[in-house]
Amino acid sequence: MTGNSSSAVTMTIAASNSGSGAGVIDMDADGAISVDAGAGLSLQGGAASDLTVSSGDLTIEAGGSSNKLVLKGDHASGVAIHLDANEGSSSEIHMEAGVLDMDATGAATLDAGGAIGITGAGVDINAGSGTLELTSSGAVDVNSAAFTLDGSTISLDASDDSNFSLAGNSSSAVQL
């Protein structure tokens, strides 16, 4: 359909069934199907839906410098967004961001079958008025140029022999 009018032209493709069955539109092609819109594009479904590719990458991009991509799930009491990238043990989710800001109104957990590394110009862990607990069945190793431990009470407990070594230089005293 081609329009040659100064007002909008609408083409409607509709399948309706006045009986008890559903009206269905099925599009098949031996080649590609292209849908190009000079303005917005809206696809809506009234039931579970999918967009699947059997080969090649799938790109969803908001390409403008001030555009964003919104993935929103409205499940009120369970998994609202599920990112599934565990086809193999080397499958990964790779995120790149100028700033990464993650918020949770409830508890947040990060679980891994291997090591977790956090690297940055500084790492700030703030438990607020809650408890910060570091638990390991292995060793806990803290290394730094300077180490400050402040607390209204400090308790160091060991179930085996322990060693505290302090070394001062000519201009400082060593106290324990």
DSSP file (Angstrom, degrees, kcal/mol; ACC not computed):
  #  RESIDUE AA STRUCTURE BP1 BP2  ACC     N-H-->O    O-->H-N    N-H-->O    O-->H-N    TCO  KAPPA ALPHA  PHI   PSI    X-CA   Y-CA   Z-CA
    1    1 A M              0   0    0      0, 0.0     2,-0.4     0, 0.0    10,-0.1   0.000 360.0 360.0 360.0 131.5    0.0    0.0    0.0
    2    2 A T        -     0   0    0      2,-0.0     2,-0.4     0, 0.0     0, 0.0  -0.985 360.0-153.7-123.2 132.2    1.4    3.4   -0.9
    3    3 A G        -     0   0    0     -2,-0.4     2,-0.1     6,-0.1     6,-0.1  -0.811  15.2-177.1-105.6 147.1   -0.2    6.6    0.3
    4    4 A N        +     0   0    0     -2,-0.4     2,-0.3     3,-0.0    -2,-0.0  -0.579  46.8 112.1-137.3  70.5    0.0   10.0   -1.4
    5    5 A S  S    S-     0   0    0      2,-0.2     4,-0.1    -2,-0.1    -2,-0.1  -0.958  70.0-127.7-142.9 154.8   -1.8   12.2    1.0
    6    6 A S  S    S+     0   0    0     -2,-0.3     2,-0.2     2,-0.1     3,-0.1   0.588  95.1  65.1 -80.1 -10.0   -0.9   15.1    3.3
    7    7 A S  S    S-     0   0    0      1,-0.1    -2,-0.2     0, 0.0    -3,-0.0  -0.664 103.2 -75.7-107.3 168.0   -2.5   13.2    6.2
    8    8 A A        -     0   0    0     -2,-0.2     2,-0.5     1,-0.0    -1,-0.1  -0.270  39.7-150.9 -63.4 144.3   -1.5    9.9    7.8
    9    9 A V        -     0   0    0     -4,-0.1     2,-0.5    -6,-0.1    -6,-0.1  -0.977  10.3-161.3-117.5 130.2   -2.3    6.7    6.0
   10   10 A T        -     0   0    0     -2,-0.5     2,-0.5     2,-0.0    -2,-0.0  -0.940   8.0-164.5-117.2 131.4   -2.9    3.6    8.0
   11   11 A M        -     0   0    0     -2,-0.5     2,-0.5   -10,-0.1    -2,-0.0  -0.969  12.5-163.0-111.0 126.0   -2.7    0.0    6.8
   12   12 A T        -     0   0    0     -2,-0.5     2,-0.6     2,-0.0    -2,-0.0  -0.931  10.9-168.7-112.7 126.6   -4.3   -2.5    9.1
   13   13 A I        +     0   0    0     -2,-0.5     2,-0.4     2,-0.0    12,-0.0  -0.967  25.2 168.8-108.8 116.3   -3.6   -6.2    8.9
   14   14 A A        -     0   0    0     -2,-0.6     2,-0.5     2,-0.0    10,-0.1  -0.967  27.3-166.6-133.8 144.1   -6.2   -8.0   11.0
   15   15 A A        +     0   0    0     -2,-0.4     2,-0.4     8,-0.2     8,-0.3  -0.966  22.6 164.5-127.9 114.3   -7.3  -11.5   11.6
   16   16 A S        -     0   0    0     -2,-0.5     2,-0.5     6,-0.1     8,-0.1  -0.968  22.9-155.0-131.6 149.2  -10.5  -11.9   13.5
   17   17 A N        -     0   0    0     -2,-0.4     6,-0.1     4,-0.2    -2,-0.0  -0.978   6.9-162.8-126.0 118.2  -12.8  -14.8   13.9
   18   18 A S  S    S+     0   0    0     -2,-0.5    -1,-0.1     4,-0.1     4,-0.1   0.599  77.7  69.3 -77.0  -8.5  -16.5  -14.2   14.7
   19   19 A G  S    S-     0   0    0      2,-0.1    -2,-0.1    -3,-0.0     0, 0.0   0.095 111.4 -78.7 -86.9-153.4  -16.7  -17.9   15.8
   20   20 A S  S    S+     0   0    0      2,-0.1     2,-0.1    -2,-0.0    -2,-0.0   0.613 101.2  87.8 -89.5 -12.4  -15.2  -19.5   18.8
   21   21 A G  S    S-     0   0    0      1,-0.1     2,-0.3    -5,-0.0    -4,-0.2  -0.310  81.2-103.3 -83.2 169.3  -11.6  -19.8   17.4
   22   22 A A        -     0   0    0     -6,-0.1     2,-0.5    -2,-0.1    -6,-0.1  -0.654  24.9-121.4 -91.9 147.6   -8.9  -17.2   17.5
   23   23 A G        -     0   0    0     -8,-0.3     2,-0.4    -2,-0.3    -8,-0.2  -0.792  38.3-171.2 -84.1 126.8   -7.8  -15.1   14.5
   24   24 A V        -     0   0    0     -2,-0.5     2,-0.5    -8,-0.1    -8,-0.1  -0.948  20.4-157.4-126.5 139.5   -4.1  -15.8   13.8
   25   25 A I        -     0   0    0     -2,-0.4     2,-0.5   -10,-0.1   -10,-0.1  -0.983  14.5-173.1-113.1 124.6   -1.6  -14.1   11.6
   26   26 A D        -     0   0    0     -2,-0.5     2,-0.5     2,-0.0    -2,-0.0  -0.976   2.9-167.7-121.5 119.3    1.4  -16.4   10.6
   27   27 A M        +     0   0    0     -2,-0.5     2,-0.3     2,-0.0     6,-0.0  -0.935  12.0 170.5-111.0 124.9    4.3  -14.9    8.7
   28   28 A D        +     0   0    0     -2,-0.5     2,-0.3     0, 0.0     3,-0.1  -0.967   4.2 177.1-129.9 147.0    6.8  -17.2    7.1
   29   29 A A        -     0   0    0     -2,-0.3     4,-0.1     2,-0.1    -2,-0.0  -0.993  34.1-143.5-148.7 143.8    9.7  -16.4    4.7
   30   30 A D  S    S+     0   0    0     -2,-0.3     2,-0.1     2,-0.1    -1,-0.1   0.757  97.2  28.8 -72.8 -25.4   12.5  -18.4    3.1
   31   31 A G  S    S-     0   0    0      1,-0.3    -2,-0.1    -3,-0.1     2,-0.1  -0.216 111.8 -46.1-113.0-155.1   14.6  -15.3    3.5
   32   32 A A        -     0   0    0     -2,-0.1     2,-0.5     1,-0.0    -1,-0.3  -0.363  39.9-143.2 -78.6 156.7   14.7  -12.4    5.9
   33   33 A I        -     0   0    0     -4,-0.1     2,-0.4    -2,-0.1    -4,-0.0  -0.994  19.7-165.5-117.2 122.7   11.7  -10.4    7.1
   34   34 A S        -     0   0    0     -2,-0.5     2,-0.5     2,-0.0    -2,-0.0  -0.920  11.1-172.9-112.7 134.2   12.5   -6.7    7.5
   35   35 A V        -     0   0    0     -2,-0.4     2,-0.4     2,-0.0    -2,-0.0  -0.977  10.5-178.6-123.3 115.3   10.3   -4.2    9.4
   36   36 A D        -     0   0    0     -2,-0.5     2,-0.4     2,-0.0    -2,-0.0  -0.953   3.3-172.8-117.5 132.5   11.4   -0.6    9.1
   37   37 A A        -     0   0    0     -2,-0.4     4,-0.1     2,-0.1    -2,-0.0  -0.986  23.3-153.6-126.8 134.7    9.6    2.2   10.9
   38   38 A G  S    S+     0   0    0     -2,-0.4     2,-0.2     2,-0.1    -1,-0.1   0.622  90.7  17.8 -77.6 -13.0   10.3    5.9   10.4
   39   39 A A  S    S-     0   0    0      1,-0.3    -2,-0.1    -3,-0.0     0, 0.0  -0.460 117.1 -24.1-132.6-154.0    9.0    6.5   13.9
   40   40 A G        -     0   0    0     -2,-0.2     2,-0.4     1,-0.1    -1,-0.3  -0.093  50.3-147.0 -62.4 158.7    8.4    4.2   16.9
   41   41 A L        -     0   0    0     -4,-0.1     2,-0.5    -3,-0.1    -1,-0.1  -0.998  13.4-170.5-127.4 129.2    7.8    0.5   16.7
   42   42 A S        +     0   0    0     -2,-0.4     2,-0.5     2,-0.0    -2,-0.0  -0.983   8.6 179.7-127.4 124.7    5.5   -1.3   19.2
   43   43 A L        +     0   0    0     -2,-0.5     2,-0.4     2,-0.0    -2,-0.0  -0.993  13.2 177.8-120.0 124.9    5.1   -5.0   19.6
   44   44 A Q        -     0   0    0     -2,-0.5     2,-0.4     2,-0.0    -2,-0.0  -0.979  10.2-169.6-132.3 141.7    2.7   -6.2   22.2
   45   45 A G        -     0   0    0     -2,-0.4     4,-0.1     1,-0.1    -2,-0.0  -0.969  20.5-150.8-129.2 146.3    1.5   -9.6   23.3
   46   46 A G  S    S+     0   0    0     -2,-0.4     2,-0.3     2,-0.1    -1,-0.1   0.339  84.1  28.0 -95.0   6.2   -1.3  -10.7   25.6
   47   47 A A  S    S-     0   0    0      1,-0.1    -2,-0.0     0, 0.0     0, 0.0  -0.873 111.4 -44.5-150.2 179.9    0.5  -13.9   26.7
   48   48 A A        -     0   0    0     -2,-0.3     2,-0.3     1,-0.0    -2,-0.1  -0.254  65.8-178.3 -53.3 137.6    4.0  -15.3   27.1
   49   49 A S        -     0   0    0     -4,-0.1     2,-0.3    -3,-0.0    -1,-0.0  -0.874  13.4-160.3-138.1 165.1    6.1  -14.4   24.1
   50   50 A D        -     0   0    0     -2,-0.3     2,-0.4     2,-0.1    -2,-0.0  -0.990  16.9-157.6-148.5 156.8    9.6  -14.9   22.7
   51   51 A L        +     0   0    0     -2,-0.3     2,-0.4     2,-0.0    -2,-0.0  -0.947  33.1 174.8-131.3 109.5   12.1  -13.6   20.3
   52   52 A T        -     0   0    0     -2,-0.4     2,-0.4     2,-0.0    -2,-0.1  -0.935  23.0-164.5-126.9 138.1   14.5  -16.3   19.4
   53   53 A V        -     0   0    0     -2,-0.4     3,-0.1     3,-0.1     5,-0.1  -0.980   7.5-160.5-117.1 136.9   17.4  -16.7   17.0
   54   54 A S  S    S+     0   0    0     -2,-0.4     2,-0.3     1,-0.2    -1,-0.1   0.649  79.8  18.4 -89.5 -15.1   18.8  -20.2   16.2
   55   55 A S  S    S+     0   0    0      2,-0.1    -1,-0.2     0, 0.0     2,-0.0  -0.982 106.6  20.4-153.4 142.0   22.1  -18.9   14.9
   56   56 A G  S    S-     0   0    0     -2,-0.3     2,-0.1    -3,-0.1    -3,-0.1  -0.179  89.6 -49.4  90.8 174.1   24.1  -15.7   15.3
   57   57 A D        -     0   0    0     -2,-0.0     2,-0.5     1,-0.0    -2,-0.1  -0.425  40.2-142.0 -83.0 157.4   23.9  -12.9   17.8
   58   58 A L        -     0   0    0     -2,-0.1     2,-0.5    -5,-0.1    -2,-0.0  -0.990  19.3-165.7-119.3 120.7   20.8  -11.0   18.9
   59   59 A T        -     0   0    0     -2,-0.5     2,-0.5     2,-0.0    -2,-0.0  -0.925  15.0-179.8-112.9 127.9   21.3   -7.3   19.4
   60   60 A I        +     0   0    0     -2,-0.5     2,-0.4     2,-0.0    -2,-0.0  -0.983  24.0 173.8-119.8 114.7   18.8   -5.0   21.3
   61   61 A E        -     0   0    0     -2,-0.5     2,-0.7     7,-0.0     7,-0.1  -0.974  38.6-161.3-134.2 134.7   20.3   -1.5   21.2
   62   62 A A        -     0   0    0     -2,-0.4     5,-0.2     1,-0.1     7,-0.1  -0.885  27.9-176.9-105.0  93.9   19.2    1.9   22.2
   63   63 A G        +     0   0    0     -2,-0.7    -1,-0.1     3,-0.1     2,-0.1   0.537  40.9 101.5 -82.1 -10.5   21.8    3.7   20.0
   64   64 A G  S >  S-     0   0    0      1,-0.1     3,-1.5     4,-0.1    -2,-0.1  -0.405  78.9-119.0 -75.6 153.9   21.3    7.4   20.8
   65   65 A S  T 3  S+     0   0    0      1,-0.3    -1,-0.1    -2,-0.1    -2,-0.0   0.678 115.3  35.6 -67.7 -16.5   23.7    9.1   23.1
   66   66 A S  T 3  S+     0   0    0      2,-0.0    -1,-0.3     0, 0.0     2,-0.2   0.135  98.0 105.5-120.7  20.7   20.9    9.9   25.6
   67   67 A N    <   -     0   0    0     -3,-1.5     2,-0.3    -5,-0.2    -5,-0.1  -0.631  49.5-160.6 -97.0 157.7   18.8    6.7   25.1
   68   68 A K        -     0   0    0     -2,-0.2     2,-0.5    -7,-0.1    -4,-0.1  -0.938  17.4-127.3-133.7 159.5   18.5    3.8   27.5
   69   69 A L        -     0   0    0     -2,-0.3     2,-0.6    -7,-0.1    -7,-0.0  -0.935  23.8-160.4-105.7 124.1   17.5    0.2   27.3
   70   70 A V        -     0   0    0     -2,-0.5     2,-0.6     2,-0.0    -2,-0.0  -0.933  12.0-178.0-111.3 118.0   14.9   -0.8   29.9
   71   71 A L        +     0   0    0     -2,-0.6     2,-0.5     2,-0.0    -2,-0.0  -0.971  19.6 178.0-108.5 114.7   14.4   -4.5   30.7
   72   72 A K        -     0   0    0     -2,-0.6     2,-0.4     8,-0.0    -2,-0.0  -0.970  19.0-176.8-129.7 128.4   11.5   -4.6   33.2
   73   73 A G        -     0   0    0     -2,-0.5     7,-0.1     2,-0.1     8,-0.1  -0.989  10.2-162.2-120.6 132.4    9.8   -7.5   34.9
   74   74 A D        +     0   0    0     -2,-0.4     2,-0.2     6,-0.1     6,-0.1   0.167  36.6 141.4-102.6  18.6    6.9   -6.8   37.1
   75   75 A H        -     0   0    0      1,-0.2     5,-0.1     5,-0.1     3,-0.1  -0.460  38.3-157.2 -61.7 125.5    6.7  -10.1   39.1
   76   76 A A  S    S+     0   0    0     -2,-0.2    -1,-0.2     1,-0.2     4,-0.1   0.680  79.3  17.7 -84.4 -19.0    5.8   -8.9   42.6
   77   77 A S  S    S+     0   0    0      2,-0.1     2,-0.2     3,-0.0    -1,-0.2   0.239 121.1  28.4-141.6  18.0    7.1  -11.9   44.7
   78   78 A G  S    S-     0   0    0     -3,-0.1     2,-0.4     1,-0.0    -3,-0.0  -0.721 105.0 -22.3-152.8-156.9    9.6  -13.9   42.7
   79   79 A V        +     0   0    0     -2,-0.2     3,-0.2     1,-0.2    -2,-0.1  -0.480  49.5 174.3 -66.9 119.2   12.1  -13.7   39.9
   80   80 A A  S    S+     0   0    0     -2,-0.4     2,-0.4     1,-0.3    -1,-0.2   0.787  72.1  23.1 -96.6 -34.9   11.3  -10.7   37.7
   81   81 A I        -     0   0    0     -8,-0.1     2,-0.6    -7,-0.1    -1,-0.3  -0.992  67.8-168.8-133.7 126.8   14.3  -10.8   35.4
   82   82 A H        -     0   0    0     -2,-0.4     2,-0.7    -3,-0.2    -3,-0.0  -0.955   2.8-167.6-118.6 112.3   16.2  -14.0   34.7
   83   83 A L        -     0   0    0     -2,-0.6     2,-0.7     2,-0.0    -2,-0.0  -0.902  11.3-166.9 -97.5 115.5   19.6  -13.6   32.8
   84   84 A D        +     0   0    0     -2,-0.7     3,-0.1     1,-0.1    -2,-0.0  -0.894  29.3 144.2-111.6 107.1   20.6  -17.2   31.9
   85   85 A A        +     0   0    0     -2,-0.7     3,-0.2     6,-0.1    -1,-0.1  -0.234  37.0 106.0-134.1  44.9   24.2  -17.5   30.7
   86   86 A N        +     0   0    0      1,-0.2    -1,-0.1     4,-0.1     3,-0.0  -0.146  26.6 127.7-119.8  39.5   25.2  -20.9   32.0
   87   87 A E  S    S+     0   0    0     -3,-0.1     2,-0.3     1,-0.1    -1,-0.2   0.867  86.1   5.6 -60.1 -36.0   25.2  -23.1   28.8
   88   88 A G  S >  S-     0   0    0     -3,-0.2     3,-1.7     1,-0.0    -1,-0.1  -0.909  84.7 -98.7-142.4 170.1   28.8  -24.1   29.7
   89   89 A S  T 3  S+     0   0    0     -2,-0.3    -2,-0.0     1,-0.3    -1,-0.0   0.688 123.5  48.4 -66.7 -16.7   31.3  -23.7   32.6
   90   90 A S  T 3  S+     0   0    0      2,-0.1    -1,-0.3    -4,-0.0     2,-0.1   0.355  81.6 119.6-103.0   4.4   33.0  -20.9   30.6
   91   91 A S    <   -     0   0    0     -3,-1.7     2,-0.3     1,-0.0    -6,-0.1  -0.434  44.8-176.4 -66.2 144.0   29.8  -19.0   29.7
   92   92 A E        -     0   0    0     -2,-0.1     2,-0.5     2,-0.0    -2,-0.1  -0.960  33.9-133.7-143.1 158.6   29.9  -15.5   31.1
   93   93 A I        -     0   0    0     -2,-0.3     2,-0.5     2,-0.0    -8,-0.0  -0.979  28.3-164.2-108.0 121.8   28.0  -12.3   31.5
   94   94 A H        -     0   0    0     -2,-0.5     2,-0.4     2,-0.0    -2,-0.0  -0.938   6.8-175.0-113.0 120.4   30.2   -9.3   30.6
   95   95 A M        -     0   0    0     -2,-0.5     2,-0.4     2,-0.0    -2,-0.0  -0.954   5.6-172.9-117.9 133.3   29.1   -5.8   31.7
   96   96 A E        +     0   0    0     -2,-0.4     2,-0.3     3,-0.0     3,-0.1  -0.988  17.6 157.4-121.7 133.9   30.9   -2.6   30.7
   97   97 A A        -     0   0    0     -2,-0.4     3,-0.2     1,-0.1    -2,-0.0  -0.996  48.2-137.9-153.0 148.3   29.8    0.7   32.3
   98   98 A G  S    S+     0   0    0      1,-0.3     2,-0.4    -2,-0.3    -1,-0.1   0.906 106.2   9.3 -67.0 -43.2   31.1    4.1   33.0
   99   99 A V  S    S-     0   0    0     -3,-0.1     2,-0.6     2,-0.0    -1,-0.3  -0.997  71.8-156.5-135.6 135.4   29.4    3.8   36.4
  100  100 A L        +     0   0    0     -2,-0.4     2,-0.5    -3,-0.2    -3,-0.0  -0.961  17.0 174.0-115.7 115.8   27.8    0.6   37.8
  101  101 A D        -     0   0    0     -2,-0.6     2,-0.5     2,-0.0    -2,-0.0  -0.962   3.6-179.4-126.6 112.2   25.1    1.3   40.4
  102  102 A M        -     0   0    0     -2,-0.5     2,-0.4     2,-0.0    -2,-0.0  -0.955   4.1-175.5-116.8 127.8   23.2   -1.7   41.7
  103  103 A D        -     0   0    0     -2,-0.5     2,-0.4     0, 0.0    -2,-0.0  -0.932   7.8-174.6-123.6 145.2   20.4   -1.2   44.3
  104  104 A A        -     0   0    0     -2,-0.4     4,-0.1     2,-0.1    -2,-0.0  -0.991  18.2-159.0-137.6 130.4   18.3   -3.7   46.2
  105  105 A T  S    S+     0   0    0     -2,-0.4     2,-0.1     2,-0.1    -1,-0.1   0.730  87.8  32.3 -78.8 -20.9   15.4   -2.8   48.5
  106  106 A G  S    S-     0   0    0      1,-0.3    -2,-0.1     0, 0.0     2,-0.0  -0.259 117.3 -39.7-110.9-157.4   15.7   -6.3   50.1
  107  107 A A        -     0   0    0     -2,-0.1     2,-0.4     1,-0.0    -1,-0.3  -0.313  52.3-149.3 -67.2 151.5   18.7   -8.5   50.7
  108  108 A A        -     0   0    0     -4,-0.1     2,-0.4    -3,-0.1    -4,-0.0  -0.989  14.8-174.8-123.3 133.9   21.4   -8.8   48.0
  109  109 A T        -     0   0    0     -2,-0.4     2,-0.4     2,-0.0    -2,-0.0  -0.955  14.6-167.4-129.1 149.0   23.5  -12.0   47.5
  110  110 A L        -     0   0    0     -2,-0.4     2,-0.4     2,-0.0    -2,-0.0  -0.949  16.3-178.6-134.3 111.8   26.4  -12.8   45.2
  111  111 A D        +     0   0    0     -2,-0.4     2,-0.3     2,-0.0    -2,-0.0  -0.894   2.7 176.4-115.7 141.9   27.2  -16.5   45.0
  112  112 A A        -     0   0    0     -2,-0.4     4,-0.1     2,-0.1    -2,-0.0  -0.997  34.5-144.1-143.4 146.2   30.0  -18.2   43.0
  113  113 A G  S    S+     0   0    0     -2,-0.3     2,-0.2     2,-0.1    -1,-0.1   0.603  94.4  27.9 -79.6 -13.1   31.3  -21.7   42.5
  114  114 A G  S    S-     0   0    0      1,-0.2    -2,-0.1    -3,-0.0     2,-0.0  -0.489 110.5 -43.1-127.8-161.6   34.8  -20.2   42.4
  115  115 A A        -     0   0    0     -2,-0.2     2,-0.5     1,-0.0    -1,-0.2  -0.297  45.1-143.4 -70.5 153.4   36.7  -17.1   43.7
  116  116 A I        -     0   0    0     -4,-0.1     2,-0.4    -3,-0.1    -4,-0.0  -0.984  15.7-164.8-117.0 127.2   35.2  -13.6   43.7
  117  117 A G        -     0   0    0     -2,-0.5     2,-0.5     2,-0.0    -2,-0.0  -0.939   8.9-172.0-115.9 135.5   37.5  -10.7   42.9
  118  118 A I        +     0   0    0     -2,-0.4     2,-0.4     2,-0.0     5,-0.0  -0.986  12.5 175.7-124.4 118.9   36.7   -7.0   43.6
  119  119 A T        +     0   0    0     -2,-0.5     2,-0.3     3,-0.0    -2,-0.0  -0.977  14.5 129.4-126.0 135.9   39.3   -4.6   42.2
  120  120 A G  S    S-     0   0    0     -2,-0.4     3,-0.2     1,-0.1    -2,-0.0  -0.978  70.3 -89.0-168.5 172.5   39.1   -0.8   42.3
  121  121 A A  S    S-     0   0    0     -2,-0.3     2,-0.3     1,-0.3    -1,-0.1   0.775 116.8  -6.6 -62.8 -24.8   40.9    2.4   43.2
  122  122 A G        -     0   0    0      2,-0.0     2,-0.5    -3,-0.0    -1,-0.3  -0.937  66.7-144.9-163.0 150.1   39.3    1.9   46.6
  123  123 A V        -     0   0    0     -2,-0.3     2,-0.6    -3,-0.2    -3,-0.0  -0.980  14.0-168.3-125.7 119.4   36.7   -0.6   48.0
  124  124 A D        -     0   0    0     -2,-0.5     2,-0.6     2,-0.0    -2,-0.0  -0.932   4.2-174.9-111.4 117.5   34.3    0.6   50.6
  125  125 A I        -     0   0    0     -2,-0.6     2,-0.5     7,-0.0    -2,-0.0  -0.956   9.2-179.8-112.2 115.0   32.3   -2.0   52.5
  126  126 A N        +     0   0    0     -2,-0.6     3,-0.1     1,-0.1    -2,-0.0  -0.954  18.5 179.4-123.1 115.5   29.8   -0.3   54.8
  127  127 A A    >   -     0   0    0     -2,-0.5     3,-2.4     1,-0.3    -1,-0.1   0.356  28.3-153.3 -93.8   5.2   27.4   -2.3   57.0
  128  128 A G  T 3  S-     0   0    0      1,-0.3    -1,-0.3     4,-0.0     4,-0.1  -0.361  70.1 -21.8  58.8-132.8   25.8    0.7   58.5
  129  129 A S  T 3  S+     0   0    0     -3,-0.1    -1,-0.3     2,-0.1     2,-0.0   0.411 124.0  91.5 -89.3   2.6   24.4   -0.2   62.0
  130  130 A G  S <  S-     0   0    0     -3,-2.4     2,-0.4     1,-0.1    -3,-0.1  -0.155  87.5 -83.8 -85.6-173.9   24.4   -3.9   61.0
  131  131 A T        -     0   0    0     -2,-0.0     2,-0.6     2,-0.0    -1,-0.1  -0.756  27.0-151.9 -95.3 136.0   27.1   -6.5   61.4
  132  132 A L        -     0   0    0     -2,-0.4     2,-0.5    -4,-0.1    -5,-0.0  -0.943  22.7-175.1-104.2 115.3   29.9   -7.0   59.0
  133  133 A E        -     0   0    0     -2,-0.6     2,-0.6     2,-0.0    -2,-0.0  -0.949  17.2-168.9-120.3 125.5   31.0  -10.6   59.2
  134  134 A L        +     0   0    0     -2,-0.5     2,-0.4     2,-0.0    -2,-0.0  -0.960  18.1 177.5-109.1 116.5   33.9  -12.2   57.3
  135  135 A T        +     0   0    0     -2,-0.6     2,-0.3     2,-0.0    -2,-0.0  -0.970   6.7 161.0-125.0 133.7   33.7  -16.0   57.6
  136  136 A S        -     0   0    0     -2,-0.4     4,-0.1     2,-0.1    -2,-0.0  -0.986  37.2-152.6-149.9 138.9   36.1  -18.5   56.0
  137  137 A S  S    S+     0   0    0     -2,-0.3     2,-0.1     2,-0.1     3,-0.1   0.551  93.8  52.3 -83.7  -8.0   36.9  -22.1   56.7
  138  138 A G  S    S-     0   0    0      1,-0.2    -2,-0.1    -3,-0.0     2,-0.1  -0.248 110.4 -55.4-104.5-161.8   40.4  -21.2   55.2
  139  139 A A        -     0   0    0     -2,-0.1     2,-0.5     2,-0.0    -1,-0.2  -0.443  38.6-143.4 -79.2 151.6   42.8  -18.5   56.1
  140  140 A V        -     0   0    0     -2,-0.1     2,-0.5    -4,-0.1    -4,-0.0  -0.985  20.6-170.3-112.9 121.1   41.9  -14.8   56.2
  141  141 A D        -     0   0    0     -2,-0.5     2,-0.5     2,-0.0    -2,-0.0  -0.958   7.1-174.9-120.4 118.6   44.9  -12.7   54.9
  142  142 A V        +     0   0    0     -2,-0.5     2,-0.4     2,-0.0    -2,-0.0  -0.964   7.7 175.3-116.0 120.5   44.8   -8.9   55.3
  143  143 A N        +     0   0    0     -2,-0.5     2,-0.3     3,-0.0     3,-0.1  -0.982  11.7 143.4-125.1 135.3   47.7   -7.0   53.7
  144  144 A S        -     0   0    0     -2,-0.4     3,-0.1     1,-0.1    -2,-0.0  -0.987  57.2-115.1-161.3 162.9   48.1   -3.2   53.5
  145  145 A A  S    S+     0   0    0     -2,-0.3     2,-0.3     1,-0.3    -1,-0.1   0.891 109.5   8.9 -68.2 -39.5   50.6   -0.3   53.7
  146  146 A A  S    S-     0   0    0     -3,-0.1     2,-0.4     2,-0.0    -1,-0.3  -0.992  71.8-160.5-139.1 145.8   48.8    0.8   56.9
  147  147 A F        -     0   0    0     -2,-0.3     2,-0.5    -3,-0.1    -3,-0.0  -0.984   5.9-173.5-133.1 122.3   46.1   -0.9   58.9
  148  148 A T        -     0   0    0     -2,-0.4     2,-0.5     2,-0.0    -2,-0.0  -0.965   2.3-175.3-118.3 129.7   43.7    0.8   61.3
  149  149 A L        +     0   0    0     -2,-0.5     2,-0.4     2,-0.0    -2,-0.0  -0.962   9.7 176.7-125.2 112.0   41.3   -1.1   63.5
  150  150 A D        +     0   0    0     -2,-0.5     2,-0.3     3,-0.0     3,-0.1  -0.929  12.2 140.6-117.1 139.4   39.0    1.0   65.6
  151  151 A G        -     0   0    0     -2,-0.4     3,-0.1     1,-0.1    -2,-0.0  -0.942  57.3-120.1-168.9 152.4   36.2   -0.3   67.9
  152  152 A S  S    S+     0   0    0     -2,-0.3     2,-0.3     1,-0.2    -1,-0.1   0.851 109.9  12.7 -66.9 -31.3   34.6    0.4   71.2
  153  153 A T  S    S-     0   0    0     -3,-0.1     2,-0.4     2,-0.0    -1,-0.2  -0.990  72.4-162.3-139.0 146.2   35.7   -3.2   72.1
  154  154 A I        -     0   0    0     -2,-0.3     2,-0.5    -3,-0.1    -3,-0.1  -0.997   5.4-174.1-129.7 130.9   38.0   -5.5   70.3
  155  155 A S        -     0   0    0     -2,-0.4     2,-0.5     2,-0.0    -2,-0.0  -0.986   4.0-175.8-128.0 121.9   38.2   -9.3   70.8
  156  156 A L        -     0   0    0     -2,-0.5     2,-0.4     2,-0.0    -2,-0.0  -0.974  12.2-179.6-115.2 117.5   40.8  -11.5   69.2
  157  157 A D        +     0   0    0     -2,-0.5     2,-0.3     2,-0.0    -2,-0.0  -0.956   5.8 176.3-122.2 135.9   40.3  -15.2   69.9
  158  158 A A        -     0   0    0     -2,-0.4     4,-0.1     1,-0.0    -2,-0.0  -0.993  25.3-155.2-136.7 144.3   42.5  -18.0   68.7
  159  159 A S  S    S+     0   0    0     -2,-0.3     2,-0.3     2,-0.1    -1,-0.0   0.347  82.1  42.6 -98.2   5.6   42.2  -21.7   69.4
  160  160 A D  S    S-     0   0    0      1,-0.1    -2,-0.0     0, 0.0     0, 0.0  -0.834 107.2 -57.2-139.4 175.9   45.9  -22.3   68.7
  161  161 A D        -     0   0    0     -2,-0.3     2,-0.3     1,-0.0    -2,-0.1  -0.270  58.6-161.3 -55.7 143.2   49.3  -20.7   69.4
  162  162 A S        -     0   0    0     -4,-0.1     2,-0.4    -3,-0.0    -1,-0.0  -0.892  11.6-150.4-131.3 159.4   49.4  -17.1   68.0
  163  163 A N        -     0   0    0     -2,-0.3     2,-0.5     2,-0.0    -2,-0.0  -0.993   8.0-174.6-135.4 125.5   52.1  -14.7   67.2
  164  164 A F        -     0   0    0     -2,-0.4     2,-0.5     2,-0.0    -2,-0.0  -0.978  12.7-174.0-117.7 116.3   52.0  -10.8   67.4
  165  165 A S        -     0   0    0     -2,-0.5     2,-0.4     2,-0.0    -2,-0.0  -0.943   3.1-177.1-114.2 130.4   55.1   -9.2   66.0
  166  166 A L        -     0   0    0     -2,-0.5     2,-0.4     8,-0.0     8,-0.1  -0.985   2.9-172.6-126.2 136.2   55.7   -5.4   66.2
  167  167 A A        -     0   0    0     -2,-0.4     2,-0.2     6,-0.1     6,-0.0  -0.992   4.0-174.3-130.8 126.5   58.6   -3.6   64.7
  168  168 A G        -     0   0    0     -2,-0.4     2,-0.2     6,-0.1     5,-0.1  -0.637  16.0-133.0-108.0 170.6   59.3    0.1   65.3
  169  169 A N    >   -     0   0    0     -2,-0.2     3,-1.6     4,-0.1    -1,-0.0  -0.571  42.5 -81.5-113.5-174.7   62.0    2.3   63.9
  170  170 A S  T 3  S+     0   0    0      1,-0.3    -2,-0.0    -2,-0.2     3,-0.0   0.682 127.2  46.0 -64.4 -17.8   64.3    4.8   65.6
  171  171 A S  T 3  S+     0   0    0      2,-0.0     2,-0.4     1,-0.0    -1,-0.3   0.385 107.4  60.2-107.7   5.5   61.6    7.5   65.7
  172  172 A S  S <  S-     0   0    0     -3,-1.6     2,-0.2     2,-0.0    -4,-0.1  -0.975  70.1-131.1-135.8 149.4   58.7    5.5   67.0
  173  173 A A        -     0   0    0     -2,-0.4     2,-0.5    -5,-0.1    -4,-0.1  -0.607  15.9-139.7 -92.0 155.0   57.8    3.5   70.0
  174  174 A V        +     0   0    0     -2,-0.2     2,-0.4    -6,-0.1    -6,-0.1  -0.975  25.9 175.8-115.6 124.4   56.3    0.0   69.9
  175  175 A Q              0   0    0     -2,-0.5    -2,-0.0     1,-0.1     0, 0.0  -0.957 360.0 360.0-128.8 148.2   53.7   -0.8   72.5
  176  176 A L              0   0    0     -2,-0.4    -1,-0.1   -10,-0.0    -2,-0.0   0.249 360.0 360.0-135.9 360.0   51.5   -3.8   73.0
